[in-house]
Amino acid sequence: MKSLFHLAFNVTNLDLARLFYGDVLGCTEGRSTATWVDFDFAGHQLSLHLGEPLKTALTGHVGEHLVPMPHFGLVLGLPDWQAMAERLQAAGTAFVLAPQVRFEGAPGEQWTMFFYDPFGNPLEIKGFRSLDTLYAA
C-alpha cells in the first residue's frame, strides 16, 4: 500500500516553526490559523500546533550511538538528502548524529542524520542511492 502520512505534534512558537520547517528544511506552508500551521513535508502533511512538545529520551541504538526516541523523519534519494544536509549545516544545526553513511557496501547502505527542531522534536533524515533498497536485508 502506498499513501501519505499525517503527523500532528506540538511546537511552542509558530513563527520559529515557519523559519525552521519552511526556510531551513524547505517545506511549503499550507493552511494555518492562530494556533497551528500545516507544512508539506516531502508530500506528507505535518500539522504543528501550539502546545508542549513530547518528551523524548536517548534510548534508540544506531550503531554505537544513542538517538532520541520517539523520532520521525524522511527517506530521501541521495541527492535530496545531500542538499538537506547542506542546508542544515549552513543553518548551524546541532546534530545528535552528524550526516554519515551506515552499512557502506551492504544491501541496506544508507546515509543518515539526527537532529532536533527548535522545540526539541527529534528528526532523522535517511538517504538512499535507490529508494528500492529501503527494505533490503
Secondary structure, DSSP 8 states (H G I E B T S, - for coil): -----EEEEEES-HHHHIIIIIIIT--EEEEE-SSEEEEEETTEEEEEEES-----EEEEEETTEEEEES-EEEEEEHHHHHHHHHHHHHTT--EEEEEEEESTTSTT-EEEEEEE-TTS-EEEEEEES-GGGTT--
